[in-house]
Structures are given as C-alpha cells and as structure tokens.
Amino acid sequence: MPSTEIDSIPAGAVVLDVRENDEWAAGHIDGAVHLPMGEVPDRLAELPTDQPVAVLCRAGGRSARVTGYLVQAGIDARNINGGMQAWEAAGRPMVSENGGPPTVI
C-alpha cells in the first residue's frame, strides 16, 4: 500500500482526514478535506482524480483501509504514516472547530 511520512506529503496533494466528527472538531490540519471513513464509498465522486490524495486518521489504521479502497478505485492515494498523532508530535499546525486549543483525540 502506498504511504508517506508527514514531511513527504506530495506537493499539491489533497489531505483527506477520515476520522469521525468529534475527532475532526478537536483538531485537524487546516485545509484538509473531512470525509469520515464510513462515508467514503458514497462520496467517492467528491475526491479529485487528477492530484494525489494523502489520507490520515488518528494513528494510521483507518486511513490505511481507506487508502487501499481509493487505490482500487483508481485514485492516486497514499496513507500518511502515524496519522494525526505523528502530525501533532512533530509540532505541525492544527486548528479546532470547538473553540478550544487543537488536540488529537
């Protein structure tokens, strides 16, 4: 399965966050696309086919499954190793939707 480290996300890639709504609200990457894992099959047409898609979740398990699904659907997708936990540990910027400081739950 294609994967990438957080410091090697392809230029121009769409970052796809497949976590649940409460996880997204607590903290996410500004500019990421939020599409909970369970909604991906029904909303596949919303994803670009002309640019890479970098998929992440909390730690990498759900995003690995979604990446496999997207690759089978013909999308240039790769899993972000370590997910949001790695992003937060690296001190990368995040935003929240709940008014509090961004965090990974």
Secondary structure, DSSP 8 states (H G I E B T S, - for coil): --EE-GGG--TT-EEEE-S-HHHHHH-B-TT-EE--GGGTGGGGGGS-SSS-EEEE-SSSHHHHHHHHHHHHTT--EEEETTHHHHHHHTT---B-SSSS-----
